[in-house]
């Protein structure tokens, strides 16, 4: 058996990113501990997880620490949707995210694979919010 465990998302700073994912999206904080870069510089190991996800699944929030990394914040997927969050109750999640000020770039729509709406994370990366087919 194999699984994808973590995906790294490069962010400008830890605190605003953590607040976005935990307070606005409702993700759980899995880890937040001191760590070191390969060259010995201090950093943090911050992992968040969507509610209901498998225990080993998460997003590693990595603070940009070079000009190259700073340039990629919000552009990790070259303007495309790069992250896909499937929820059981699309409408309730969509309404909750809207009430928290999440910026959607598309209106909800029904596709053959389910309901979908595109939103931006704190850095400007595009996400698909996905749910089962149903009336919107």
N, CA, C and O atoms as a GROMACS GRO file, in nm:
protein
  544
    1UNK      N    1   0.084  -0.118   0.000
    1UNK     CA    2   0.000   0.000   0.000
    1UNK      C    3   0.089   0.125   0.000
    1UNK      O    4   0.195   0.127   0.063
    2UNK      N    5   0.045   0.227  -0.070
    2UNK     CA    6   0.116   0.354  -0.067
    2UNK      C    7   0.014   0.467  -0.063
    2UNK      O    8  -0.102   0.449  -0.100
    3UNK      N    9   0.059   0.584  -0.019
    3UNK     CA   10  -0.029   0.698  -0.014
    3UNK      C   11   0.055   0.824  -0.025
    3UNK      O   12   0.173   0.825   0.007
    4UNK      N   13  -0.008   0.930  -0.069
    4UNK     CA   14   0.055   1.061  -0.069
    4UNK      C   15   0.034   1.118   0.070
    4UNK      O   16  -0.080   1.132   0.114
    5UNK      N   17   0.142   1.152   0.139
    5UNK     CA   18   0.130   1.193   0.278
    5UNK      C   19   0.115   1.344   0.293
    5UNK      O   20   0.017   1.390   0.352
    6UNK      N   21   0.210   1.420   0.242
    6UNK     CA   22   0.207   1.565   0.257
    6UNK      C   23   0.228   1.634   0.124
    6UNK      O   24   0.294   1.581   0.034
    7UNK      N   25   0.171   1.752   0.112
    7UNK     CA   26   0.196   1.842   0.001
    7UNK      C   27   0.244   1.973   0.063
    7UNK      O   28   0.185   2.021   0.160
    8UNK      N   29   0.350   2.030   0.008
    8UNK     CA   30   0.402   2.155   0.062
    8UNK      C   31   0.336   2.273  -0.008
    8UNK      O   32   0.323   2.276  -0.130
    9UNK      N   33   0.296   2.369   0.072
    9UNK     CA   34   0.243   2.494   0.020
    9UNK      C   35   0.332   2.605   0.075
    9UNK      O   36   0.341   2.624   0.196
   10UNK      N   37   0.396   2.678  -0.014
   10UNK     CA   38   0.486   2.785   0.027
   10UNK      C   39   0.404   2.909   0.058
   10UNK      O   40   0.322   2.951  -0.023
   11UNK      N   41   0.428   2.967   0.176
   11UNK     CA   42   0.353   3.083   0.223
   11UNK      C   43   0.450   3.192   0.266
   11UNK      O   44   0.568   3.166   0.289
   12UNK      N   45   0.400   3.316   0.276
   12UNK     CA   46   0.485   3.427   0.319
   12UNK      C   47   0.524   3.416   0.466
   12UNK      O   48   0.638   3.444   0.503
   13UNK      N   49   0.429   3.377   0.551
   13UNK     CA   50   0.457   3.368   0.694
   13UNK      C   51   0.364   3.266   0.758
   13UNK      O   52   0.254   3.241   0.709
   14UNK      N   53   0.409   3.207   0.867
   14UNK     CA   54   0.333   3.101   0.932
   14UNK      C   55   0.200   3.148   0.991
   14UNK      O   56   0.096   3.089   0.963
   15UNK      N   57   0.203   3.251   1.073
   15UNK     CA   58   0.084   3.290   1.150
   15UNK      C   59  -0.037   3.321   1.062
   15UNK      O   60  -0.144   3.267   1.086
   16UNK      N   61  -0.024   3.406   0.959
   16UNK     CA   62  -0.142   3.433   0.876
   16UNK      C   63  -0.190   3.308   0.801
   16UNK      O   64  -0.310   3.288   0.784
   17UNK      N   65  -0.096   3.225   0.756
   17UNK     CA   66  -0.134   3.103   0.684
   17UNK      C   67  -0.207   3.007   0.776
   17UNK      O   68  -0.308   2.947   0.738
   18UNK      N   69  -0.156   2.991   0.898
   18UNK     CA   70  -0.221   2.903   0.994
   18UNK      C   71  -0.361   2.956   1.026
   18UNK      O   72  -0.456   2.878   1.032
   19UNK      N   73  -0.374   3.084   1.047
   19UNK     CA   74  -0.504   3.144   1.076
   19UNK      C   75  -0.601   3.118   0.962
   19UNK      O   76  -0.718   3.085   0.985
   20UNK      N   77  -0.556   3.134   0.839
   20UNK     CA   78  -0.641   3.111   0.723
   20UNK      C   79  -0.691   2.967   0.721
   20UNK      O   80  -0.812   2.943   0.712
   21UNK      N   81  -0.599   2.873   0.730
   21UNK     CA   82  -0.638   2.732   0.717
   21UNK      C   83  -0.718   2.682   0.837
   21UNK      O   84  -0.812   2.605   0.821
   22UNK      N   85  -0.682   2.725   0.956
   22UNK     CA   86  -0.748   2.676   1.077
   22UNK      C   87  -0.878   2.753   1.104
   22UNK      O   88  -0.983   2.692   1.121
   23UNK      N   89  -0.870   2.884   1.107
   23UNK     CA   90  -0.986   2.965   1.145
   23UNK      C   91  -1.088   2.983   1.033
   23UNK      O   92  -1.208   2.983   1.057
   24UNK      N   93  -1.040   2.997   0.911
   24UNK     CA   94  -1.133   3.022   0.800
   24UNK      C   95  -1.178   2.894   0.730
   24UNK      O   96  -1.297   2.877   0.703
   25UNK      N   97  -1.083   2.804   0.700
   25UNK     CA   98  -1.122   2.681   0.631
   25UNK      C   99  -1.166   2.571   0.726
   25UNK      O  100  -1.235   2.478   0.684
   26UNK      N  101  -1.127   2.580   0.851
   26UNK     CA  102  -1.166   2.478   0.948
   26UNK      C  103  -1.075   2.357   0.950
   26UNK      O  104  -1.115   2.251   1.000
   27UNK      N  105  -0.954   2.370   0.898
   27UNK     CA  106  -0.858   2.261   0.901
   27UNK      C  107  -0.807   2.244   1.044
   27UNK      O  108  -0.815   2.336   1.125
   28UNK      N  109  -0.755   2.126   1.073
   28UNK     CA  110  -0.697   2.098   1.204
   28UNK      C  111  -0.547   2.122   1.199
   28UNK      O  112  -0.482   2.093   1.099
   29UNK      N  113  -0.493   2.176   1.307
   29UNK     CA  114  -0.348   2.187   1.320
   29UNK      C  115  -0.297   2.052   1.369
   29UNK      O  116  -0.333   2.006   1.477
   30UNK      N  117  -0.212   1.989   1.289
   30UNK     CA  118  -0.160   1.857   1.321
   30UNK      C  119  -0.026   1.869   1.392
   30UNK      O  120  -0.001   1.800   1.492
   31UNK      N  121   0.061   1.956   1.341
   31UNK     CA  122   0.193   1.976   1.400
   31UNK      C  123   0.234   2.121   1.387
   31UNK      O  124   0.201   2.187   1.289
   32UNK      N  125   0.304   2.170   1.486
   32UNK     CA  126   0.369   2.300   1.482
   32UNK      C  127   0.487   2.290   1.576
   32UNK      O  128   0.473   2.309   1.697
   33UNK      N  129   0.603   2.261   1.520
   33UNK     CA  130   0.720   2.244   1.606
   33UNK      C  131   0.844   2.304   1.538
   33UNK      O  132   0.850   2.315   1.416
   34UNK      N  133   0.943   2.341   1.619
   34UNK     CA  134   1.066   2.394   1.563
   34UNK      C  135   1.138   2.288   1.481
   34UNK      O  136   1.131   2.169   1.511
   35UNK      N  137   1.207   2.334   1.379
   35UNK     CA  138   1.284   2.244   1.293
   35UNK      C  139   1.401   2.324   1.237
   35UNK      O  140   1.420   2.440   1.272
   36UNK      N  141   1.479   2.260   1.150
   36UNK     CA  142   1.593   2.327   1.089
   36UNK      C  143   1.597   2.295   0.940
   36UNK      O  144   1.566   2.183   0.898
   37UNK      N  145   1.635   2.394   0.862
   37UNK     CA  146   1.657   2.374   0.719
   37UNK      C  147   1.783   2.289   0.702
   37UNK      O  148   1.859   2.271   0.797
   38UNK      N  149   1.804   2.237   0.583
   38UNK     CA  150   1.920   2.152   0.560
   38UNK      C  151   2.052   2.224   0.584
   38UNK      O  152   2.154   2.161   0.610
   39UNK      N  153   2.050   2.357   0.574
   39UNK     CA  154   2.173   2.434   0.600
   39UNK      C  155   2.183   2.480   0.747
   39UNK      O  156   2.272   2.557   0.782
   40UNK      N  157   2.092   2.433   0.832
   40UNK     CA  158   2.099   2.462   0.974
   40UNK      C  159   2.017   2.581   1.021
   40UNK      O  160   2.007   2.605   1.142
   41UNK      N  161   1.957   2.657   0.929
   41UNK     CA  162   1.875   2.771   0.969
   41UNK      C  163   1.748   2.722   1.037
   41UNK      O  164   1.693   2.619   0.998
   42UNK      N  165   1.700   2.794   1.139
   42UNK     CA  166   1.576   2.752   1.206
   42UNK      C  167   1.454   2.776   1.117
   42UNK      O  168   1.449   2.871   1.039
   43UNK      N  169   1.359   2.688   1.131
   43UNK     CA  170   1.230   2.699   1.063
   43UNK      C  171   1.128   2.628   1.151
   43UNK      O  172   1.161   2.583   1.261
   44UNK      N  173   1.006   2.619   1.103
   44UNK     CA  174   0.902   2.545   1.175
   44UNK      C  175   0.846   2.437   1.084
   44UNK      O  176   0.846   2.449   0.962
   45UNK      N  177   0.798   2.332   1.146
   45UNK     CA  178   0.731   2.223   1.077
   45UNK      C  179   0.583   2.238   1.112
   45UNK      O  180   0.540   2.199   1.221
   46UNK      N  181   0.504   2.294   1.017
   46UNK     CA  182   0.364   2.324   1.042
   46UNK      C  183   0.280   2.243   0.943
   46UNK      O  184   0.292   2.260   0.821
   47UNK      N  185   0.195   2.156   0.996
   47UNK     CA  186   0.110   2.071   0.913
   47UNK      C  187  -0.036   2.094   0.952
   47UNK      O  188  -0.071   2.092   1.070
   48UNK      N  189  -0.121   2.114   0.852
   48UNK     CA  190  -0.265   2.126   0.872
   48UNK      C  191  -0.334   2.017   0.790
   48UNK      O  192  -0.278   1.965   0.694
   49UNK      N  193  -0.457   1.985   0.832
   49UNK     CA  194  -0.530   1.875   0.767
   49UNK      C  195  -0.677   1.912   0.758
   49UNK      O  196  -0.736   1.960   0.854
   50UNK      N  197  -0.738   1.889   0.639
   50UNK     CA  198  -0.882   1.912   0.627
   50UNK      C  199  -0.960   1.819   0.720
   50UNK      O  200  -0.916   1.707   0.746
   51UNK      N  201  -1.074   1.866   0.768
   51UNK     CA  202  -1.155   1.780   0.855
   51UNK      C  203  -1.196   1.652   0.782
   51UNK      O  204  -1.234   1.656   0.665
   52UNK      N  205  -1.188   1.540   0.854
   52UNK     CA  206  -1.230   1.413   0.798
   52UNK      C  207  -1.127   1.344   0.710
   52UNK      O  208  -1.154   1.238   0.655
   53UNK      N  209  -1.008   1.404   0.694
   53UNK     CA  210  -0.904   1.344   0.611
   53UNK      C  211  -0.839   1.225   0.681
   53UNK      O  212  -0.850   1.210   0.803
   54UNK      N  213  -0.772   1.143   0.604
   54UNK     CA  214  -0.694   1.034   0.661
   54UNK      C  215  -0.586   1.092   0.752
   54UNK      O  216  -0.534   1.200   0.723
   55UNK      N  217  -0.552   1.023   0.861
   55UNK     CA  218  -0.457   1.076   0.957
   55UNK      C  219  -0.320   1.110   0.899
   55UNK      O  220  -0.251   1.199   0.950
   56UNK      N  221  -0.279   1.042   0.795
   56UNK     CA  222  -0.147   1.068   0.739
   56UNK      C  223  -0.145   1.178   0.634
   56UNK      O  224  -0.039   1.216   0.585
   57UNK      N  225  -0.262   1.231   0.598
   57UNK     CA  226  -0.271   1.331   0.493
   57UNK      C  227  -0.263   1.472   0.551
   57UNK      O  228  -0.324   1.500   0.654
   58UNK      N  229  -0.188   1.560   0.484
   58UNK     CA  230  -0.181   1.697   0.531
   58UNK      C  231  -0.113   1.790   0.434
   58UNK      O  232  -0.060   1.748   0.330
   59UNK      N  233  -0.114   1.917   0.470
   59UNK     CA  234  -0.046   2.021   0.394
   59UNK      C  235   0.062   2.078   0.484
   59UNK      O  236   0.033   2.125   0.595
   60UNK      N  237   0.185   2.076   0.437
   60UNK     CA  238   0.296   2.136   0.509
   60UNK      C  239   0.304   2.282   0.467
   60UNK      O  240   0.327   2.313   0.350
   61UNK      N  241   0.285   2.371   0.563
   61UNK     CA  242   0.296   2.514   0.536
   61UNK      C  243   0.442   2.553   0.555
   61UNK      O  244   0.494   2.551   0.667
   62UNK      N  245   0.508   2.589   0.446
   62UNK     CA  246   0.651   2.621   0.449
   62UNK      C  247   0.670   2.769   0.420
   62UNK      O  248   0.628   2.819   0.316
   63UNK      N  249   0.734   2.839   0.512
   63UNK     CA  250   0.760   2.981   0.493
   63UNK      C  251   0.869   3.001   0.389
   63UNK      O  252   0.976   2.940   0.396
   64UNK      N  253   0.842   3.087   0.293
   64UNK     CA  254   0.940   3.120   0.190
   64UNK      C  255   1.061   3.185   0.256
   64UNK      O  256   1.047   3.276   0.338
   65UNK      N  257   1.179   3.136   0.221
   65UNK     CA  258   1.299   3.194   0.284
   65UNK      C  259   1.410   3.226   0.184
   65UNK      O  260   1.527   3.232   0.220
   66UNK      N  261   1.372   3.246   0.059
   66UNK     CA  262   1.468   3.290  -0.042
   66UNK      C  263   1.390   3.372  -0.146
   66UNK      O  264   1.268   3.359  -0.155
   67UNK      N  265   1.460   3.454  -0.223
   67UNK     CA  266   1.389   3.530  -0.328
   67UNK      C  267   1.314   3.439  -0.425
   67UNK      O  268   1.204   3.472  -0.469
   68UNK      N  269   1.373   3.326  -0.459
   68UNK     CA  270   1.307   3.232  -0.551
   68UNK      C  271   1.178   3.178  -0.490
   68UNK      O  272   1.074   3.172  -0.557
   69UNK      N  273   1.183   3.140  -0.363
   69UNK     CA  274   1.063   3.089  -0.298
   69UNK      C  275   0.959   3.198  -0.281
   69UNK      O  276   0.840   3.173  -0.301
   70UNK      N  277   1.001   3.318  -0.245
   70UNK     CA  278   0.906   3.430  -0.232
   70UNK      C  279   0.833   3.454  -0.364
   70UNK      O  280   0.714   3.487  -0.364
   71UNK      N  281   0.903   3.439  -0.475
   71UNK     CA  282   0.842   3.462  -0.606
   71UNK      C  283   0.738   3.356  -0.640
   71UNK      O  284   0.653   3.381  -0.726
   72UNK      N  285   0.742   3.240  -0.576
   72UNK     CA  286   0.647   3.134  -0.608
   72UNK      C  287   0.522   3.136  -0.521
   72UNK      O  288   0.424   3.068  -0.552
   73UNK      N  289   0.523   3.214  -0.413
   73UNK     CA  290   0.406   3.219  -0.325
   73UNK      C  291   0.285   3.265  -0.406
   73UNK      O  292   0.286   3.372  -0.468
   74UNK      N  293   0.180   3.183  -0.404
   74UNK     CA  294   0.058   3.214  -0.476
   74UNK      C  295   0.063   3.178  -0.624
   74UNK      O  296  -0.037   3.192  -0.694
   75UNK      N  297   0.178   3.132  -0.671
   75UNK     CA  298   0.193   3.098  -0.813
   75UNK      C  299   0.246   2.956  -0.830
   75UNK      O  300   0.301   2.923  -0.935
   76UNK      N  301   0.229   2.874  -0.730
   76UNK     CA  302   0.286   2.739  -0.735
   76UNK      C  303   0.227   2.654  -0.846
   76UNK      O  304   0.288   2.556  -0.888
   77UNK      N  305   0.109   2.690  -0.895
   77UNK     CA  306   0.044   2.609  -0.997
   77UNK      C  307   0.024   2.688  -1.127
   77UNK      O  308  -0.059   2.653  -1.210
   78UNK      N  309   0.103   2.794  -1.143
   78UNK     CA  310   0.104   2.875  -1.265
   78UNK      C  311  -0.035   2.924  -1.304
   78UNK      O  312  -0.070   2.926  -1.422
   79UNK      N  313  -0.115   2.964  -1.205
   79UNK     CA  314  -0.247   3.019  -1.232
   79UNK      C  315  -0.357   2.917  -1.249
   79UNK      O  316  -0.473   2.954  -1.266
   80UNK      N  317  -0.324   2.790  -1.244
   80UNK     CA  318  -0.424   2.684  -1.257
   80UNK      C  319  -0.473   2.641  -1.119
   80UNK      O  320  -0.408   2.669  -1.018
   81UNK      N  321  -0.586   2.575  -1.116
   81UNK     CA  322  -0.630   2.511  -0.992
   81UNK      C  323  -0.529   2.401  -0.962
   81UNK      O  324  -0.502   2.315  -1.047
   82UNK      N  325  -0.473   2.404  -0.842
   82UNK     CA  326  -0.372   2.306  -0.807
   82UNK      C  327  -0.406   2.221  -0.687
   82UNK      O  328  -0.337   2.124  -0.658
   83UNK      N  329  -0.513   2.258  -0.615
   83UNK     CA  330  -0.553   2.184  -0.497
   83UNK      C  331  -0.703   2.160  -0.503
   83UNK      O  332  -0.779   2.247  -0.546
   84UNK      N  333  -0.744   2.043  -0.460
   84UNK     CA  334  -0.883   2.000  -0.474
   84UNK      C  335  -0.931   1.949  -0.339
   84UNK      O  336  -0.877   1.852  -0.285
   85UNK      N  337  -1.033   2.016  -0.286
   85UNK     CA  338  -1.086   1.981  -0.153
   85UNK      C  339  -1.228   1.930  -0.170
   85UNK      O  340  -1.319   2.006  -0.203
   86UNK      N  341  -1.247   1.800  -0.147
   86UNK     CA  342  -1.378   1.737  -0.159
   86UNK      C  343  -1.444   1.734  -0.022
   86UNK      O  344  -1.384   1.691   0.076
   87UNK      N  345  -1.570   1.780  -0.018
   87UNK     CA  346  -1.646   1.784   0.106
   87UNK      C  347  -1.778   1.709   0.088
   87UNK      O  348  -1.825   1.692  -0.025
   88UNK      N  349  -1.835   1.664   0.198
   88UNK     CA  350  -1.963   1.592   0.191
   88UNK      C  351  -2.081   1.686   0.169
   88UNK      O  352  -2.174   1.653   0.096
   89UNK      N  353  -2.077   1.803   0.231
   89UNK     CA  354  -2.188   1.898   0.219
   89UNK      C  355  -2.137   2.025   0.152
   89UNK      O  356  -2.090   2.118   0.217
   90UNK      N  357  -2.147   2.026   0.021
   90UNK     CA  358  -2.093   2.137  -0.059
   90UNK      C  359  -2.156   2.269  -0.019
   90UNK      O  360  -2.084   2.366   0.009
   91UNK      N  361  -2.288   2.276  -0.015
   91UNK     CA  362  -2.355   2.404   0.008
   91UNK      C  363  -2.322   2.461   0.145
   91UNK      O  364  -2.296   2.580   0.158
   92UNK      N  365  -2.324   2.377   0.248
   92UNK     CA  366  -2.292   2.424   0.383
   92UNK      C  367  -2.147   2.474   0.390
   92UNK      O  368  -2.120   2.577   0.452
   93UNK      N  369  -2.055   2.401   0.328
   93UNK     CA  370  -1.915   2.442   0.329
   93UNK      C  371  -1.897   2.571   0.251
   93UNK      O  372  -1.827   2.662   0.296
   94UNK      N  373  -1.959   2.579   0.134
   94UNK     CA  374  -1.951   2.701   0.053
   94UNK      C  375  -2.003   2.821   0.132
   94UNK      O  376  -1.939   2.926   0.136
   95UNK      N  377  -2.118   2.806   0.196
   95UNK     CA  378  -2.176   2.915   0.274
   95UNK      C  379  -2.085   2.956   0.390
   95UNK      O  380  -2.068   3.074   0.418
   96UNK      N  381  -2.027   2.856   0.458
   96UNK     CA  382  -1.938   2.885   0.570
   96UNK      C  383  -1.814   2.960   0.523
   96UNK      O  384  -1.770   3.056   0.587
   97UNK      N  385  -1.757   2.916   0.411
   97UNK     CA  386  -1.637   2.983   0.358
   97UNK      C  387  -1.669   3.126   0.317
   97UNK      O  388  -1.591   3.218   0.343
   98UNK      N  389  -1.783   3.145   0.253
   98UNK     CA  390  -1.824   3.282   0.216
   98UNK      C  391  -1.839   3.369   0.340
   98UNK      O  392  -1.800   3.485   0.338
   99UNK      N  393  -1.895   3.314   0.447
   99UNK     CA  394  -1.915   3.392   0.569
   99UNK      C  395  -1.782   3.428   0.635
   99UNK      O  396  -1.776   3.522   0.715
  100UNK      N  397  -1.676   3.355   0.602
  100UNK     CA  398  -1.543   3.384   0.655
  100UNK      C  399  -1.461   3.469   0.559
  100UNK      O  400  -1.342   3.490   0.581
  101UNK      N  401  -1.525   3.518   0.454
  101UNK     CA  402  -1.457   3.608   0.362
  101UNK      C  403  -1.368   3.542   0.259
  101UNK      O  404  -1.283   3.608   0.199
  102UNK      N  405  -1.384   3.412   0.238
  102UNK     CA  406  -1.304   3.343   0.137
  102UNK      C  407  -1.345   3.396  -0.001
  102UNK      O  408  -1.464   3.408  -0.030
  103UNK      N  409  -1.245   3.426  -0.084
  103UNK     CA  410  -1.271   3.480  -0.217
  103UNK      C  411  -1.289   3.368  -0.318
  103UNK      O  412  -1.196   3.293  -0.346
  104UNK      N  413  -1.410   3.358  -0.373
  104UNK     CA  414  -1.438   3.263  -0.480
  104UNK      C  415  -1.423   3.335  -0.614
  104UNK      O  416  -1.468   3.448  -0.630
  105UNK      N  417  -1.359   3.268  -0.708
  105UNK     CA  418  -1.338   3.327  -0.841
  105UNK      C  419  -1.442   3.278  -0.942
  105UNK      O  420  -1.451   3.331  -1.053
  106UNK      N  421  -1.520   3.177  -0.903
  106UNK     CA  422  -1.628   3.129  -0.987
  106UNK      C  423  -1.751   3.109  -0.900
  106UNK      O  424  -1.740   3.086  -0.780
  107UNK      N  425  -1.865   3.117  -0.961
  107UNK     CA  426  -1.990   3.081  -0.893
  107UNK      C  427  -1.998   2.928  -0.887
  107UNK      O  428  -1.941   2.860  -0.972
  108UNK      N  429  -2.066   2.874  -0.787
  108UNK     CA  430  -2.086   2.728  -0.784
  108UNK      C  431  -2.158   2.681  -0.909
  108UNK      O  432  -2.248   2.748  -0.960
  109UNK      N  433  -2.116   2.566  -0.956
  109UNK     CA  434  -2.179   2.507  -1.073
  109UNK      C  435  -2.181   2.355  -1.059
  109UNK      O  436  -2.107   2.297  -0.979
  110UNK      N  437  -2.267   2.292  -1.137
  110UNK     CA  438  -2.278   2.147  -1.136
  110UNK      C  439  -2.202   2.093  -1.257
  110UNK      O  440  -2.228   2.134  -1.370
  111UNK      N  441  -2.111   2.003  -1.233
  111UNK     CA  442  -2.037   1.932  -1.337
  111UNK      C  443  -2.068   1.784  -1.325
  111UNK      O  444  -2.130   1.741  -1.227
  112UNK      N  445  -2.026   1.705  -1.421
  112UNK     CA  446  -2.055   1.561  -1.416
  112UNK      C  447  -1.991   1.494  -1.295
  112UNK      O  448  -2.040   1.390  -1.251
  113UNK      N  449  -1.884   1.550  -1.242
  113UNK     CA  450  -1.815   1.493  -1.127
  113UNK      C  451  -1.862   1.550  -0.995
  113UNK      O  452  -1.815   1.509  -0.889
  114UNK      N  453  -1.956   1.646  -0.999
  114UNK     CA  454  -2.010   1.702  -0.876
  114UNK      C  455  -2.022   1.852  -0.881
  114UNK      O  456  -1.999   1.914  -0.985
  115UNK      N  457  -2.057   1.910  -0.768
  115UNK     CA  458  -2.062   2.056  -0.756
  115UNK      C  459  -1.920   2.107  -0.741
  115UNK      O  460  -1.835   2.041  -0.681
  116UNK      N  461  -1.895   2.226  -0.795
  116UNK     CA  462  -1.760   2.283  -0.788
  116UNK      C  463  -1.767   2.435  -0.786
  116UNK      O  464  -1.853   2.496  -0.850
  117UNK      N  465  -1.674   2.495  -0.712
  117UNK     CA  466  -1.650   2.639  -0.714
  117UNK      C  467  -1.502   2.659  -0.685
  117UNK      O  468  -1.444   2.588  -0.604
  118UNK      N  469  -1.442   2.756  -0.750
  118UNK     CA  470  -1.299   2.783  -0.733
  118UNK      C  471  -1.280   2.897  -0.633
  118UNK      O  472  -1.346   3.001  -0.643
  119UNK      N  473  -1.190   2.876  -0.536
  119UNK     CA  474  -1.158   2.981  -0.440
  119UNK      C  475  -1.007   3.000  -0.431
  119UNK      O  476  -0.929   2.915  -0.476
  120UNK      N  477  -0.967   3.112  -0.371
  120UNK     CA  478  -0.826   3.144  -0.353
  120UNK      C  479  -0.786   3.126  -0.208
  120UNK      O  480  -0.860   3.162  -0.116
  121UNK      N  481  -0.667   3.068  -0.186
  121UNK     CA  482  -0.616   3.060  -0.050
  121UNK      C  483  -0.548   3.192  -0.013
  121UNK      O  484  -0.550   3.287  -0.092
  122UNK      N  485  -0.489   3.198   0.103
  122UNK     CA  486  -0.429   3.321   0.153
  122UNK      C  487  -0.319   3.374   0.063
  122UNK      O  488  -0.293   3.495   0.060
  123UNK      N  489  -0.253   3.286  -0.012
  123UNK     CA  490  -0.144   3.326  -0.099
  123UNK      C  491  -0.190   3.354  -0.242
  123UNK      O  492  -0.114   3.409  -0.322
  124UNK      N  493  -0.313   3.317  -0.274
  124UNK     CA  494  -0.363   3.336  -0.410
  124UNK      C  495  -0.364   3.211  -0.495
  124UNK      O  496  -0.397   3.217  -0.613
  125UNK      N  497  -0.329   3.096  -0.436
  125UNK     CA  498  -0.339   2.970  -0.510
  125UNK      C  499  -0.485   2.934  -0.529
  125UNK      O  500  -0.568   2.958  -0.442
  126UNK      N  501  -0.517   2.875  -0.645
  126UNK     CA  502  -0.655   2.836  -0.674
  126UNK      C  503  -0.683   2.694  -0.625
  126UNK      O  504  -0.603   2.602  -0.641
  127UNK      N  505  -0.800   2.682  -0.563
  127UNK     CA  506  -0.850   2.554  -0.513
  127UNK      C  507  -0.987   2.526  -0.575
  127UNK      O  508  -1.064   2.619  -0.599
  128UNK      N  509  -1.017   2.400  -0.600
  128UNK     CA  510  -1.152   2.358  -0.629
  128UNK      C  511  -1.218   2.312  -0.499
  128UNK      O  512  -1.164   2.224  -0.431
  129UNK      N  513  -1.332   2.369  -0.465
  129UNK     CA  514  -1.417   2.313  -0.360
  129UNK      C  515  -1.511   2.220  -0.434
  129UNK      O  516  -1.584   2.263  -0.522
  130UNK      N  517  -1.510   2.093  -0.397
  130UNK     CA  518  -1.588   1.991  -0.467
  130UNK      C  519  -1.684   1.922  -0.373
  130UNK      O  520  -1.652   1.900  -0.256
  131UNK      N  521  -1.800   1.890  -0.423
  131UNK     CA  522  -1.898   1.816  -0.345
  131UNK      C  523  -1.983   1.728  -0.434
  131UNK      O  524  -1.972   1.736  -0.557
  132UNK      N  525  -2.066   1.645  -0.375
  132UNK     CA  526  -2.152   1.558  -0.454
  132UNK      C  527  -2.248   1.640  -0.540
  132UNK      O  528  -2.281   1.754  -0.508
  133UNK      N  529  -2.291   1.579  -0.650
  133UNK     CA  530  -2.388   1.646  -0.738
  133UNK      C  531  -2.514   1.677  -0.660
  133UNK      O  532  -2.559   1.599  -0.576
  134UNK      N  533  -2.569   1.790  -0.689
  134UNK     CA  534  -2.692   1.831  -0.625
  134UNK      C  535  -2.729   1.970  -0.674
  134UNK      O  536  -2.653   2.034  -0.746
  135UNK      N  537  -2.844   2.014  -0.633
  135UNK     CA  538  -2.886   2.148  -0.672
  135UNK      C  539  -2.805   2.252  -0.598
  135UNK      O  540  -2.771   2.236  -0.481
  136UNK      N  541  -2.775   2.358  -0.669
  136UNK     CA  542  -2.699   2.468  -0.608
  136UNK      C  543  -2.792   2.587  -0.595
  136UNK      O  544  -2.750   2.692  -0.547
   0.00000   0.00000   0.00000
